[in-house]
């Protein structure tokens, strides 16, 4: 089974670019299942029911989230009720809308998709990512398990990758919006990439106009994050998974422009 994992989609411009590229990529690469981080898919951060629907209609099977999960209140019920949306598992259980794992029946195989958020440099008081992932693994109904680890530091992501090696099929990192060059199969058979990257405007700072971010660093004053426009990219990774064992056969990072 070939699983495509797409990096953080930024705003409507990122959504539009994904729609323009995803159908052909699925055909060319023989993709069976698509997971996409959509926590920034709405203009102005967060996700809305309409931006999520746009991604689903574009060919995405499951949407994962992150630290902007609850930025838009109009999405709370949608996050809670939609069986194809996964939020970080270490938000307070039974208090935060949504769940941290979805077991998706594709008709061919069940795929368990887990979302968890890092603790380092994330300005949150969430449960330990490592404790939370253990709880989610106990709820997985398949040997094919894919994890979106939404975290800031490369060290925490690398540590999580080796912690999960042999327990899951693949882990892809999100949040930093900068693709790393380490797509690989770890020693015990789990696919891995520290950060899968971003879907949005190329000449930007994480999708935002460059002058806004530069000025914010120089002045240290609050600023409205207006999205940049121009040529776009879709960064992603393809994991080839053995259906019977759940082990990863190959891992490949891609950048589509």
C-alpha positions in Angstrom: 0.0 0.0 0.0 1.3 3.4 -1.0 0.5 6.2 1.5 1.1 9.9 0.7 1.6 12.3 3.6 1.3 16.0 2.7 2.9 18.8 4.7 1.0 21.7 6.3 -1.4 23.3 3.8 -1.3 27.1 4.3 -4.4 29.0 3.4 -6.7 29.0 0.4 -3.7 29.4 -1.9 -2.2 26.2 -0.5 -5.5 24.4 -0.9 -5.9 25.5 -4.5 -2.4 24.4 -5.3 -3.0 21.0 -3.7 -6.1 20.5 -5.7 -4.2 21.4 -8.9 -1.5 18.8 -8.3 -2.8 16.0 -6.1 -4.9 14.0 -8.7 -2.0 13.6 -11.1 0.4 12.8 -8.4 -1.9 10.0 -7.1 -2.1 8.5 -10.5 1.7 8.8 -11.3 2.8 7.4 -8.0 0.0 4.8 -7.6 -1.2 6.3 -4.3 -3.7 4.3 -2.3 -4.3 6.7 0.7 -3.7 10.4 1.4 -3.1 12.0 4.7 -2.7 15.8 4.9 -2.0 18.2 7.7 -4.7 20.9 7.4 -4.4 22.9 10.6 -3.5 26.0 8.6 -5.8 25.4 5.7 -8.1 28.4 6.5 -6.9 31.9 5.7 -5.8 33.4 9.1 -4.8 30.1 10.6 -6.8 27.2 11.9 -9.2 24.9 10.0 -12.9 25.4 9.1 -15.5 23.0 7.9 -15.3 24.6 4.4 -11.5 24.4 4.1 -11.6 20.8 5.3 -14.3 19.9 2.8 -12.1 21.5 0.0 -9.2 19.2 1.0 -11.5 16.1 1.1 -13.0 17.0 -2.3 -9.5 17.4 -3.7 -8.6 13.8 -2.9 -7.4 13.8 0.7 -8.6 10.8 2.8 -7.6 12.0 6.3 -6.8 15.4 7.8 -4.4 15.7 10.7 -4.1 18.9 12.9 -1.8 20.6 15.3 -1.4 23.6 17.6 -3.9 25.7 15.7 -6.6 22.9 15.9 -9.0 25.0 18.0 -8.2 28.5 16.5 -11.7 28.6 14.8 -14.7 27.8 17.0 -16.9 27.0 14.0 -14.8 23.9 13.5 -15.3 22.4 16.9 -18.3 20.2 16.1 -16.8 19.2 12.8 -13.5 18.1 14.4 -15.5 16.1 17.0 -17.9 14.4 14.6 -16.0 13.9 11.3 -14.5 10.3 11.2 -11.7 11.4 8.9 -10.3 14.2 11.0 -7.6 13.5 13.7 -6.4 16.0 16.3 -3.4 15.8 18.6 -4.0 13.0 21.0 -2.4 14.8 24.0 -5.1 17.5 24.2 -7.2 16.8 27.3 -9.2 13.7 26.7 -13.0 14.1 27.1 -12.6 17.9 27.2 -11.2 18.8 23.8 -13.3 18.1 20.7 -12.1 15.2 18.5 -9.9 12.2 19.0 -6.2 11.4 18.5 -6.7 8.2 16.4 -8.9 7.2 13.6 -9.1 3.6 12.3 -10.1 4.0 8.7 -11.6 1.1 6.8 -10.5 1.6 3.1 -12.3 -1.6 2.0 -8.9 -3.1 1.3 -7.2 -2.6 4.7 -7.8 -0.7 7.9 -5.3 2.1 8.3 -4.8 3.6 11.8 -3.9 7.3 11.7 -2.5 8.9 14.9 -1.8 12.6 15.5 0.3 13.8 18.5 1.9 17.1 19.3 5.4 17.7 20.7 6.1 19.3 24.1 9.4 21.1 23.4 9.2 24.8 22.4 5.4 24.5 21.7 4.1 26.7 24.5 1.7 24.2 25.7 0.9 22.2 28.8 -0.2 19.0 27.0 0.4 15.5 28.2 3.7 13.9 27.4 3.8 13.1 23.7 5.5 9.7 24.5 2.8 8.7 27.1 0.1 9.8 24.7 1.4 7.9 21.8 1.5 4.7 23.9 -2.2 5.1 24.7 -3.0 5.6 21.0 -1.1 2.6 19.9 -3.2 0.4 22.2 -6.3 1.7 20.3 -4.9 0.9 16.8 -6.9 -1.7 14.9 -4.4 -2.3 12.2 -0.8 -3.3 11.5 -0.7 -0.3 9.2 -0.2 2.7 11.5 0.8 6.2 10.4 1.7 8.9 12.8 1.8 12.7 12.2 4.1 14.1 14.9 3.4 17.9 15.0 6.5 19.2 16.8 9.0 22.0 16.8 12.4 20.5 17.5 14.3 18.0 15.3 15.7 16.3 18.4 12.2 15.5 19.8 11.1 14.3 16.4 14.1 12.1 15.9 13.7 10.7 19.4 10.0 9.9 18.7 10.9 8.3 15.4 13.3 5.8 17.1 10.9 5.3 19.9 8.2 4.2 17.4 10.6 2.3 15.1 9.1 -1.2 14.7 5.8 -0.2 16.4 4.3 1.7 13.5 4.5 1.8 9.7 5.6 5.4 9.3 6.0 8.7 11.1 6.0 12.1 9.3 6.8 15.3 11.1 4.9 18.5 10.6 4.7 22.0 12.0 8.0 23.7 11.0 6.9 24.0 7.3 10.5 23.2 6.2 11.1 19.9 4.5 14.1 17.9 5.8 16.3 15.6 3.7 16.1 12.5 5.8 13.2 10.4 4.4 14.3 6.8 5.3 13.3 3.4 6.6 14.6 3.1 10.2 16.4 -0.1 11.4 13.2 -1.9 12.6 11.1 -1.2 9.6 9.3 2.1 10.2 9.3 4.9 7.6 10.4 8.3 8.8 10.9 11.9 7.9 11.6 14.6 10.4 9.5 17.2 8.7 7.5 16.7 5.5 7.3 20.4 4.7 4.6 22.8 3.5 2.0 23.3 0.8 1.9 27.0 0.0 3.8 29.9 -1.4 7.5 29.3 -2.1 8.8 32.8 -1.5 7.4 33.3 2.0 8.2 32.7 5.6 6.2 29.6 6.4 3.5 30.9 4.0 3.4 34.4 5.3 4.6 37.6 3.5 8.4 37.9 4.2 8.4 41.6 5.1 5.8 41.0 7.8 7.9 38.4 9.6 11.2 40.3 9.1 9.6 43.4 10.6 8.2 41.4 13.5 11.7 40.0 14.3 13.2 43.5 14.1 10.6 45.3 16.2 9.3 42.5 18.4 5.8 44.0 17.9 2.6 42.0 17.2 1.7 41.7 13.5 -1.1 40.4 11.3 0.1 37.4 9.4 -1.1 38.0 5.8 -0.4 35.1 3.5 2.1 35.5 0.7 1.1 35.0 -3.0 3.0 33.7 -6.0 4.4 30.4 -7.1 3.6 27.5 -4.8 4.9 24.1 -3.8 3.4 20.9 -2.4 5.9 19.1 -0.2 5.1 15.5 0.8 6.4 12.0 1.4 5.4 8.6 0.0 5.7 5.5 2.2 5.4 2.1 0.6 3.9 -0.2 3.2 3.8 -4.0 3.2 0.1 -4.9 3.7 0.7 -8.1 5.6 3.4 -6.9 8.0 2.7 -3.2 8.3 6.5 -2.6 7.7 7.7 0.2 5.5 9.5 -0.9 2.3 10.6 2.5 1.1 10.3 6.2 1.9 10.6 9.1 -0.5 10.2 12.8 -0.1 8.8 14.9 -2.9 8.5 18.6 -3.7 5.9 19.4 -6.4 6.0 22.9 -8.0 
